Structure formats: C-alpha cells, structure tokens
Amino acid sequence: MKRNFEFDASNEMHSFLVTELEDGVLIGCSLNHTTADGESFWHFFNSWSELNAGHETISRPPLMERAQIPKELHQVHFPL
C-alpha cells in the first residue's frame, strides 16, 4: 500500500513530499533559494538521513558563524 503525505508548496519556503512504500520511504524536498544554498540543503538532508538511520548525533555540525568560514570563500571571483 502506498501513501502520500503532501504539503502545499505554493506559498511556502520549504515543501516536502513523503511517499511510504511497502519496502521503504521516498522523500521529495524543495526550498526557496532565499532560505539556503545548495550546500546547506544537502547538509540538512544528509543530517536528517543520519538521524533517521539511528545515529544519535550528526557527523558534521553546521557552521553557524561566518567567522568559521575560510576567508577565501567570503568572496566570489569571476574570471575576466
């Protein structure tokens, strides 16, 4: 038996679609780019996966302070 759990994404910053299958679960996720970049999205998704797999903590805590980000990543340089 397959069940879907949907949330309306039309006015939301995040949306999830969870489909429960007989032998597992499929999770679809989307978010507005103003809330996170691609790396942050995958960090969240992988951390969520670790916790649901039974780990008590995540393997890589998020960086919450800009000072922890290497200075060479603060600016984007475009080739001329």
FIROTI-343288 format. One record per atom (N, C-alpha, C, O, CB): x, y, z; atom name; residue in one letter; residue number from 1. Coordinates in steps of 0.05 Angstrom, whole numbers, always signed. Glycine has a CB too. Layout:
FIROTI-343288
+--------+--------+--------+------+------+-----+
!     px !     py !     pz ! site ! code ! pos !
+--------+--------+--------+------+------+-----+
!      X !      Y !      Z !   CA !    a ! NUM !
...
+--------+--------+--------+------+------+-----+
This chain:
FIROTI-343288
+--------+--------+--------+------+------+-----+
!     px !     py !     pz ! site ! code ! pos !
+--------+--------+--------+------+------+-----+
!    +17 !    -24 !     +0 !    N !    m !   1 !
!     +0 !     +0 !     +0 !   CA !    m !   1 !
!    +18 !    +25 !     +0 !    C !    m !   1 !
!    +36 !    +27 !    +16 !    O !    m !   1 !
!    -19 !     +0 !    +24 !   CB !    m !   1 !
!    +12 !    +43 !    -18 !    N !    k !   2 !
!    +28 !    +68 !    -20 !   CA !    k !   2 !
!    +12 !    +91 !     -9 !    C !    k !   2 !
!    -12 !    +94 !    -16 !    O !    k !   2 !
!    +37 !    +73 !    -49 !   CB !    k !   2 !
!    +24 !   +108 !     +8 !    N !    r !   3 !
!    +11 !   +131 !    +18 !   CA !    r !   3 !
!    +28 !   +155 !    +13 !    C !    r !   3 !
!    +53 !   +154 !    +14 !    O !    r !   3 !
!     +5 !   +128 !    +49 !   CB !    r !   3 !
!    +16 !   +178 !     +7 !    N !    n !   4 !
!    +30 !   +203 !     +3 !   CA !    n !   4 !
!    +22 !   +222 !    +25 !    C !    n !   4 !
!     -1 !   +224 !    +34 !    O !    n !   4 !
!    +24 !   +215 !    -24 !   CB !    n !   4 !
!    +42 !   +237 !    +35 !    N !    f !   5 !
!    +37 !   +258 !    +54 !   CA !    f !   5 !
!    +48 !   +284 !    +41 !    C !    f !   5 !
!    +72 !   +287 !    +38 !    O !    f !   5 !
!    +52 !   +253 !    +82 !   CB !    f !   5 !
!    +30 !   +302 !    +33 !    N !    e !   6 !
!    +38 !   +325 !    +17 !   CA !    e !   6 !
!    +33 !   +351 !    +33 !    C !    e !   6 !
!    +15 !   +352 !    +49 !    O !    e !   6 !
!    +23 !   +325 !     -9 !   CB !    e !   6 !
!    +49 !   +370 !    +26 !    N !    f !   7 !
!    +45 !   +397 !    +37 !   CA !    f !   7 !
!    +45 !   +416 !    +13 !    C !    f !   7 !
!    +61 !   +413 !     -5 !    O !    f !   7 !
!    +68 !   +405 !    +57 !   CB !    f !   7 !
!    +27 !   +435 !    +13 !    N !    d !   8 !
!    +24 !   +454 !     -9 !   CA !    d !   8 !
!    +49 !   +472 !    -10 !    C !    d !   8 !
!    +54 !   +486 !    +10 !    O !    d !   8 !
!     -2 !   +471 !     -6 !   CB !    d !   8 !
!    +63 !   +472 !    -32 !    N !    a !   9 !
!    +87 !   +488 !    -35 !   CA !    a !   9 !
!    +83 !   +515 !    -47 !    C !    a !   9 !
!   +102 !   +530 !    -52 !    O !    a !   9 !
!   +108 !   +472 !    -51 !   CB !    a !   9 !
!    +59 !   +523 !    -54 !    N !    s !  10 !
!    +54 !   +547 !    -69 !   CA !    s !  10 !
!    +62 !   +572 !    -54 !    C !    s !  10 !
!    +71 !   +591 !    -67 !    O !    s !  10 !
!    +25 !   +549 !    -76 !   CB !    s !  10 !
!    +60 !   +573 !    -28 !    N !    n !  11 !
!    +67 !   +597 !    -12 !   CA !    n !  11 !
!    +86 !   +591 !    +10 !    C !    n !  11 !
!    +88 !   +606 !    +29 !    O !    n !  11 !
!    +42 !   +609 !     -1 !   CB !    n !  11 !
!   +100 !   +569 !     +8 !    N !    e !  12 !
!   +118 !   +561 !    +30 !   CA !    e !  12 !
!   +147 !   +565 !    +23 !    C !    e !  12 !
!   +155 !   +565 !     -1 !    O !    e !  12 !
!   +113 !   +532 !    +37 !   CB !    e !  12 !
!   +164 !   +567 !    +43 !    N !    m !  13 !
!   +193 !   +569 !    +39 !   CA !    m !  13 !
!   +205 !   +541 !    +35 !    C !    m !  13 !
!   +226 !   +539 !    +22 !    O !    m !  13 !
!   +206 !   +584 !    +62 !   CB !    m !  13 !
!   +192 !   +521 !    +46 !    N !    h !  14 !
!   +201 !   +494 !    +44 !   CA !    h !  14 !
!   +177 !   +476 !    +38 !    C !    h !  14 !
!   +154 !   +482 !    +46 !    O !    h !  14 !
!   +216 !   +484 !    +70 !   CB !    h !  14 !
!   +181 !   +455 !    +23 !    N !    s !  15 !
!   +159 !   +435 !    +20 !   CA !    s !  15 !
!   +171 !   +407 !    +19 !    C !    s !  15 !
!   +194 !   +403 !    +10 !    O !    s !  15 !
!   +143 !   +441 !     -6 !   CB !    s !  15 !
!   +156 !   +388 !    +29 !    N !    f !  16 !
!   +164 !   +360 !    +30 !   CA !    f !  16 !
!   +142 !   +343 !    +19 !    C !    f !  16 !
!   +119 !   +348 !    +23 !    O !    f !  16 !
!   +172 !   +352 !    +59 !   CB !    f !  16 !
!   +150 !   +321 !     +6 !    N !    l !  17 !
!   +131 !   +301 !     -2 !   CA !    l !  17 !
!   +143 !   +274 !     +7 !    C !    l !  17 !
!   +165 !   +266 !     -2 !    O !    l !  17 !
!   +126 !   +301 !    -34 !   CB !    l !  17 !
!   +129 !   +261 !    +25 !    N !    v !  18 !
!   +138 !   +235 !    +35 !   CA !    v !  18 !
!   +119 !   +214 !    +24 !    C !    v !  18 !
!    +95 !   +215 !    +28 !    O !    v !  18 !
!   +138 !   +235 !    +66 !   CB !    v !  18 !
!   +130 !   +194 !    +10 !    N !    t !  19 !
!   +115 !   +172 !     -1 !   CA !    t !  19 !
!   +124 !   +147 !    +13 !    C !    t !  19 !
!   +147 !   +139 !    +12 !    O !    t !  19 !
!   +118 !   +170 !    -32 !   CB !    t !  19 !
!   +105 !   +134 !    +27 !    N !    e !  20 !
!   +111 !   +110 !    +42 !   CA !    e !  20 !
!   +106 !    +86 !    +23 !    C !    e !  20 !
!    +83 !    +82 !    +14 !    O !    e !  20 !
!    +94 !   +108 !    +68 !   CB !    e !  20 !
!   +126 !    +70 !    +18 !    N !    l !  21 !
!   +124 !    +46 !     +2 !   CA !    l !  21 !
!   +124 !    +21 !    +19 !    C !    l !  21 !
!   +128 !    +23 !    +43 !    O !    l !  21 !
!   +147 !    +45 !    -19 !   CB !    l !  21 !
!   +119 !     -2 !     +7 !    N !    e !  22 !
!   +119 !    -27 !    +22 !   CA !    e !  22 !
!   +147 !    -33 !    +34 !    C !    e !  22 !
!   +149 !    -44 !    +56 !    O !    e !  22 !
!   +110 !    -50 !     +5 !   CB !    e !  22 !
!   +168 !    -26 !    +19 !    N !    d !  23 !
!   +195 !    -32 !    +27 !   CA !    d !  23 !
!   +213 !     -8 !    +33 !    C !    d !  23 !
!   +237 !    -11 !    +33 !    O !    d !  23 !
!   +208 !    -49 !     +6 !   CB !    d !  23 !
!   +201 !    +15 !    +37 !    N !    g !  24 !
!   +217 !    +38 !    +43 !   CA !    g !  24 !
!   +201 !    +64 !    +42 !    C !    g !  24 !
!   +177 !    +64 !    +42 !    O !    g !  24 !
!   +240 !    +40 !    +24 !   CB !    g !  24 !
!   +216 !    +86 !    +41 !    N !    v !  25 !
!   +204 !   +112 !    +40 !   CA !    v !  25 !
!   +218 !   +129 !    +20 !    C !    v !  25 !
!   +243 !   +128 !    +18 !    O !    v !  25 !
!   +204 !   +126 !    +68 !   CB !    v !  25 !
!   +203 !   +145 !     +4 !    N !    l !  26 !
!   +215 !   +165 !    -14 !   CA !    l !  26 !
!   +209 !   +192 !     -3 !    C !    l !  26 !
!   +187 !   +198 !     +6 !    O !    l !  26 !
!   +203 !   +162 !    -43 !   CB !    l !  26 !
!   +229 !   +210 !     -3 !    N !    i !  27 !
!   +225 !   +237 !     +7 !   CA !    i !  27 !
!   +233 !   +256 !    -14 !    C !    i !  27 !
!   +255 !   +256 !    -24 !    O !    i !  27 !
!   +242 !   +241 !    +33 !   CB !    i !  27 !
!   +214 !   +274 !    -22 !    N !    g !  28 !
!   +220 !   +295 !    -40 !   CA !    g !  28 !
!   +220 !   +321 !    -24 !    C !    g !  28 !
!   +203 !   +325 !     -6 !    O !    g !  28 !
!   +199 !   +296 !    -63 !   CB !    g !  28 !
!   +238 !   +339 !    -31 !    N !    c !  29 !
!   +240 !   +364 !    -16 !   CA !    c !  29 !
!   +247 !   +387 !    -35 !    C !    c !  29 !
!   +263 !   +383 !    -53 !    O !    c !  29 !
!   +262 !   +361 !     +6 !   CB !    c !  29 !
!   +236 !   +410 !    -30 !    N !    s !  30 !
!   +243 !   +434 !    -45 !   CA !    s !  30 !
!   +244 !   +457 !    -26 !    C !    s !  30 !
!   +230 !   +457 !     -5 !    O !    s !  30 !
!   +224 !   +439 !    -69 !   CB !    s !  30 !
!   +260 !   +477 !    -32 !    N !    l !  31 !
!   +261 !   +501 !    -16 !   CA !    l !  31 !
!   +267 !   +525 !    -32 !    C !    l !  31 !
!   +278 !   +523 !    -54 !    O !    l !  31 !
!   +282 !   +497 !     +6 !   CB !    l !  31 !
!   +259 !   +548 !    -22 !    N !    n !  32 !
!   +264 !   +573 !    -35 !   CA !    n !  32 !
!   +294 !   +580 !    -31 !    C !    n !  32 !
!   +304 !   +577 !     -9 !    O !    n !  32 !
!   +246 !   +596 !    -23 !   CB !    n !  32 !
!   +307 !   +588 !    -52 !    N !    h !  33 !
!   +336 !   +593 !    -50 !   CA !    h !  33 !
!   +343 !   +616 !    -31 !    C !    h !  33 !
!   +366 !   +618 !    -23 !    O !    h !  33 !
!   +346 !   +599 !    -78 !   CB !    h !  33 !
!   +324 !   +632 !    -24 !    N !    t !  34 !
!   +330 !   +653 !     -4 !   CA !    t !  34 !
!   +334 !   +643 !    +24 !    C !    t !  34 !
!   +345 !   +657 !    +41 !    O !    t !  34 !
!   +307 !   +674 !     -4 !   CB !    t !  34 !
!   +326 !   +618 !    +29 !    N !    t !  35 !
!   +329 !   +607 !    +56 !   CA !    t !  35 !
!   +355 !   +590 !    +59 !    C !    t !  35 !
!   +365 !   +588 !    +81 !    O !    t !  35 !
!   +306 !   +589 !    +63 !   CB !    t !  35 !
!   +366 !   +580 !    +37 !    N !    a !  36 !
!   +390 !   +564 !    +39 !   CA !    a !  36 !
!   +402 !   +560 !    +11 !    C !    a !  36 !
!   +388 !   +562 !     -9 !    O !    a !  36 !
!   +384 !   +536 !    +52 !   CB !    a !  36 !
!   +428 !   +555 !    +10 !    N !    d !  37 !
!   +441 !   +549 !    -16 !   CA !    d !  37 !
!   +441 !   +518 !    -19 !    C !    d !  37 !
!   +432 !   +504 !     -1 !    O !    d !  37 !
!   +469 !   +561 !    -17 !   CB !    d !  37 !
!   +452 !   +509 !    -41 !    N !    g !  38 !
!   +453 !   +481 !    -47 !   CA !    g !  38 !
!   +468 !   +465 !    -26 !    C !    g !  38 !
!   +459 !   +443 !    -18 !    O !    g !  38 !
!   +464 !   +476 !    -74 !   CB !    g !  38 !
!   +491 !   +475 !    -17 !    N !    e !  39 !
!   +507 !   +460 !     +2 !   CA !    e !  39 !
!   +492 !   +458 !    +29 !    C !    e !  39 !
!   +492 !   +437 !    +42 !    O !    e !  39 !
!   +534 !   +474 !     +7 !   CB !    e !  39 !
!   +478 !   +479 !    +37 !    N !    s !  40 !
!   +463 !   +478 !    +62 !   CA !    s !  40 !
!   +440 !   +459 !    +60 !    C !    s !  40 !
!   +434 !   +444 !    +79 !    O !    s !  40 !
!   +452 !   +507 !    +69 !   CB !    s !  40 !
!   +427 !   +458 !    +36 !    N !    f !  41 !
!   +405 !   +440 !    +32 !   CA !    f !  41 !
!   +414 !   +411 !    +35 !    C !    f !  41 !
!   +402 !   +395 !    +49 !    O !    f !  41 !
!   +393 !   +444 !     +4 !   CB !    f !  41 !
!   +437 !   +404 !    +22 !    N !    w !  42 !
!   +446 !   +376 !    +24 !   CA !    w !  42 !
!   +457 !   +370 !    +51 !    C !    w !  42 !
!   +455 !   +347 !    +60 !    O !    w !  42 !
!   +468 !   +372 !     +3 !   CB !    w !  42 !
!   +468 !   +389 !    +65 !    N !    h !  43 !
!   +477 !   +385 !    +93 !   CA !    h !  43 !
!   +453 !   +378 !   +110 !    C !    h !  43 !
!   +454 !   +359 !   +126 !    O !    h !  43 !
!   +492 !   +410 !   +104 !   CB !    h !  43 !
!   +431 !   +393 !   +107 !    N !    f !  44 !
!   +407 !   +387 !   +122 !   CA !    f !  44 !
!   +396 !   +360 !   +116 !    C !    f !  44 !
!   +390 !   +344 !   +134 !    O !    f !  44 !
!   +386 !   +409 !   +116 !   CB !    f !  44 !
!   +394 !   +353 !    +90 !    N !    f !  45 !
!   +383 !   +328 !    +81 !   CA !    f !  45 !
!   +400 !   +304 !    +91 !    C !    f !  45 !
!   +389 !   +284 !   +100 !    O !    f !  45 !
!   +380 !   +327 !    +51 !   CB !    f !  45 !
!   +426 !   +306 !    +89 !    N !    n !  46 !
!   +444 !   +285 !    +98 !   CA !    n !  46 !
!   +443 !   +282 !   +128 !    C !    n !  46 !
!   +444 !   +260 !   +139 !    O !    n !  46 !
!   +472 !   +290 !    +89 !   CB !    n !  46 !
!   +442 !   +304 !   +143 !    N !    s !  47 !
!   +440 !   +303 !   +172 !   CA !    s !  47 !
!   +414 !   +290 !   +181 !    C !    s !  47 !
!   +413 !   +274 !   +199 !    O !    s !  47 !
!   +442 !   +331 !   +184 !   CB !    s !  47 !
!   +392 !   +298 !   +167 !    N !    w !  48 !
!   +366 !   +286 !   +173 !   CA !    w !  48 !
!   +367 !   +256 !   +168 !    C !    w !  48 !
!   +356 !   +240 !   +184 !    O !    w !  48 !
!   +344 !   +300 !   +155 !   CB !    w !  48 !
!   +380 !   +248 !   +147 !    N !    s !  49 !
!   +382 !   +220 !   +140 !   CA !    s !  49 !
!   +398 !   +205 !   +161 !    C !    s !  49 !
!   +390 !   +183 !   +169 !    O !    s !  49 !
!   +396 !   +217 !   +113 !   CB !    s !  49 !
!   +420 !   +217 !   +171 !    N !    e !  50 !
!   +436 !   +204 !   +192 !   CA !    e !  50 !
!   +419 !   +199 !   +217 !    C !    e !  50 !
!   +420 !   +178 !   +229 !    O !    e !  50 !
!   +461 !   +221 !   +199 !   CB !    e !  50 !
!   +404 !   +220 !   +225 !    N !    l !  51 !
!   +388 !   +217 !   +249 !   CA !    l !  51 !
!   +366 !   +196 !   +246 !    C !    l !  51 !
!   +360 !   +181 !   +265 !    O !    l !  51 !
!   +375 !   +244 !   +256 !   CB !    l !  51 !
!   +354 !   +195 !   +222 !    N !    n !  52 !
!   +333 !   +175 !   +218 !   CA !    n !  52 !
!   +345 !   +147 !   +215 !    C !    n !  52 !
!   +330 !   +127 !   +217 !    O !    n !  52 !
!   +318 !   +182 !   +193 !   CB !    n !  52 !
!   +371 !   +145 !   +209 !    N !    a !  53 !
!   +384 !   +118 !   +207 !   CA !    a !  53 !
!   +392 !   +108 !   +235 !    C !    a !  53 !
!   +402 !    +86 !   +238 !    O !    a !  53 !
!   +408 !   +120 !   +189 !   CB !    a !  53 !
!   +387 !   +124 !   +256 !    N !    g !  54 !
!   +392 !   +115 !   +283 !   CA !    g !  54 !
!   +416 !   +127 !   +296 !    C !    g !  54 !
!   +422 !   +121 !   +320 !    O !    g !  54 !
!   +396 !    +86 !   +282 !   CB !    g !  54 !
!   +431 !   +145 !   +283 !    N !    h !  55 !
!   +454 !   +158 !   +295 !   CA !    h !  55 !
!   +443 !   +178 !   +316 !    C !    h !  55 !
!   +422 !   +191 !   +312 !    O !    h !  55 !
!   +471 !   +173 !   +274 !   CB !    h !  55 !
!   +458 !   +181 !   +338 !    N !    e !  56 !
!   +449 !   +199 !   +359 !   CA !    e !  56 !
!   +457 !   +228 !   +353 !    C !    e !  56 !
!   +443 !   +246 !   +362 !    O !    e !  56 !
!   +461 !   +191 !   +386 !   CB !    e !  56 !
!   +478 !   +232 !   +338 !    N !    t !  57 !
!   +487 !   +259 !   +330 !   CA !    t !  57 !
!   +494 !   +258 !   +301 !    C !    t !  57 !
!   +498 !   +237 !   +289 !    O !    t !  57 !
!   +511 !   +268 !   +348 !   CB !    t !  57 !
!   +496 !   +282 !   +289 !    N !    i !  58 !
!   +504 !   +284 !   +261 !   CA !    i !  58 !
!   +534 !   +284 !   +259 !    C !    i !  58 !
!   +548 !   +294 !   +278 !    O !    i !  58 !
!   +491 !   +308 !   +247 !   CB !    i !  58 !
!   +545 !   +275 !   +237 !    N !    s !  59 !
!   +574 !   +272 !   +234 !   CA !    s !  59 !
!   +588 !   +299 !   +229 !    C !    s !  59 !
!   +611 !   +302 !   +235 !    O !    s !  59 !
!   +581 !   +253 !   +212 !   CB !    s !  59 !
!   +573 !   +318 !   +218 !    N !    r !  60 !
!   +585 !   +344 !   +211 !   CA !    r !  60 !
!   +566 !   +366 !   +220 !    C !    r !  60 !
!   +547 !   +372 !   +206 !    O !    r !  60 !
!   +591 !   +346 !   +180 !   CB !    r !  60 !
!   +572 !   +379 !   +243 !    N !    p !  61 !
!   +554 !   +401 !   +252 !   CA !    p !  61 !
!   +554 !   +424 !   +232 !    C !    p !  61 !
!   +574 !   +429 !   +219 !    O !    p !  61 !
!   +563 !   +410 !   +280 !   CB !    p !  61 !
!   +532 !   +439 !   +230 !    N !    p !  62 !
!   +532 !   +462 !   +212 !   CA !    p !  62 !
!   +549 !   +485 !   +222 !    C !    p !  62 !
!   +553 !   +488 !   +246 !    O !    p !  62 !
!   +503 !   +471 !   +208 !   CB !    p !  62 !
!   +559 !   +501 !   +203 !    N !    l !  63 !
!   +574 !   +525 !   +211 !   CA !    l !  63 !
!   +553 !   +548 !   +214 !    C !    l !  63 !
!   +540 !   +555 !   +195 !    O !    l !  63 !
!   +595 !   +533 !   +189 !   CB !    l !  63 !
!   +552 !   +558 !   +238 !    N !    m !  64 !
!   +532 !   +579 !   +244 !   CA !    m !  64 !
!   +545 !   +607 !   +245 !    C !    m !  64 !
!   +531 !   +627 !   +244 !    O !    m !  64 !
!   +518 !   +573 !   +270 !   CB !    m !  64 !
!   +571 !   +608 !   +248 !    N !    e !  65 !
!   +585 !   +634 !   +250 !   CA !    e !  65 !
!   +601 !   +639 !   +224 !    C !    e !  65 !
!   +616 !   +621 !   +215 !    O !    e !  65 !
!   +604 !   +634 !   +274 !   CB !    e !  65 !
!   +597 !   +662 !   +212 !    N !    r !  66 !
!   +611 !   +668 !   +188 !   CA !    r !  66 !
!   +642 !   +668 !   +192 !    C !    r !  66 !
!   +657 !   +663 !   +174 !    O !    r !  66 !
!   +602 !   +696 !   +178 !   CB !    r !  66 !
!   +651 !   +675 !   +216 !    N !    a !  67 !
!   +679 !   +675 !   +222 !   CA !    a !  67 !
!   +692 !   +648 !   +219 !    C !    a !  67 !
!   +716 !   +646 !   +216 !    O !    a !  67 !
!   +684 !   +686 !   +251 !   CB !    a !  67 !
!   +676 !   +626 !   +220 !    N !    q !  68 !
!   +687 !   +599 !   +217 !   CA !    q !  68 !
!   +691 !   +592 !   +188 !    C !    q !  68 !
!   +705 !   +572 !   +182 !    O !    q !  68 !
!   +668 !   +579 !   +230 !   CB !    q !  68 !
!   +680 !   +607 !   +170 !    N !    i !  69 !
!   +683 !   +601 !   +141 !   CA !    i !  69 !
!   +710 !   +612 !   +132 !    C !    i !  69 !
!   +716 !   +636 !   +138 !    O !    i !  69 !
!   +659 !   +614 !   +125 !   CB !    i !  69 !
!   +726 !   +597 !   +118 !    N !    p !  70 !
!   +752 !   +607 !   +108 !   CA !    p !  70 !
!   +749 !   +632 !    +92 !    C !    p !  70 !
!   +730 !   +635 !    +76 !    O !    p !  70 !
!   +766 !   +585 !    +91 !   CB !    p !  70 !
!   +767 !   +651 !    +96 !    N !    k !  71 !
!   +765 !   +678 !    +83 !   CA !    k !  71 !
!   +764 !   +676 !    +53 !    C !    k !  71 !
!   +752 !   +693 !    +40 !    O !    k !  71 !
!   +789 !   +695 !    +92 !   CB !    k !  71 !
!   +778 !   +656 !    +41 !    N !    e !  72 !
!   +778 !   +654 !    +12 !   CA !    e !  72 !
!   +750 !   +647 !     +1 !    C !    e !  72 !
!   +745 !   +650 !    -23 !    O !    e !  72 !
!   +798 !   +633 !     +3 !   CB !    e !  72 !
!   +732 !   +638 !    +18 !    N !    l !  73 !
!   +704 !   +632 !     +9 !   CA !    l !  73 !
!   +685 !   +656 !    +13 !    C !    l !  73 !
!   +662 !   +654 !     +5 !    O !    l !  73 !
!   +694 !   +608 !    +24 !   CB !    l !  73 !
!   +694 !   +678 !    +25 !    N !    h !  74 !
!   +676 !   +700 !    +30 !   CA !    h !  74 !
!   +669 !   +715 !     +5 !    C !    h !  74 !
!   +647 !   +726 !     +3 !    O !    h !  74 !
!   +690 !   +720 !    +49 !   CB !    h !  74 !
!   +687 !   +715 !    -15 !    N !    q !  75 !
!   +682 !   +730 !    -40 !   CA !    q !  75 !
!   +683 !   +711 !    -63 !    C !    q !  75 !
!   +698 !   +691 !    -64 !    O !    q !  75 !
!   +702 !   +752 !    -43 !   CB !    q !  75 !
!   +667 !   +717 !    -83 !    N !    v !  76 !
!   +667 !   +702 !   -108 !   CA !    v !  76 !
!   +681 !   +718 !   -128 !    C !    v !  76 !
!   +675 !   +741 !   -133 !    O !    v !  76 !
!   +638 !   +695 !   -117 !   CB !    v !  76 !
!   +702 !   +706 !   -141 !    N !    h !  77 !
!   +717 !   +720 !   -161 !   CA !    h !  77 !
!   +710 !   +708 !   -189 !    C !    h !  77 !
!   +711 !   +684 !   -193 !    O !    h !  77 !
!   +748 !   +717 !   -156 !   CB !    h !  77 !
!   +703 !   +726 !   -207 !    N !    f !  78 !
!   +696 !   +717 !   -234 !   CA !    f !  78 !
!   +719 !   +723 !   -252 !    C !    f !  78 !
!   +732 !   +744 !   -250 !    O !    f !  78 !
!   +670 !   +732 !   -244 !   CB !    f !  78 !
!   +725 !   +704 !   -270 !    N !    p !  79 !
!   +747 !   +709 !   -289 !   CA !    p !  79 !
!   +739 !   +731 !   -309 !    C !    p !  79 !
!   +716 !   +734 !   -316 !    O !    p !  79 !
!   +754 !   +683 !   -305 !   CB !    p !  79 !
!   +759 !   +746 !   -317 !    N !    l !  80 !
!   +754 !   +768 !   -337 !   CA !    l !  80 !
!   +755 !   +758 !   -365 !    C !    l !  80 !
!   +751 !   +773 !   -383 !    O !    l !  80 !
!   +774 !   +790 !   -333 !   CB !    l !  80 !
+--------+--------+--------+------+------+-----+
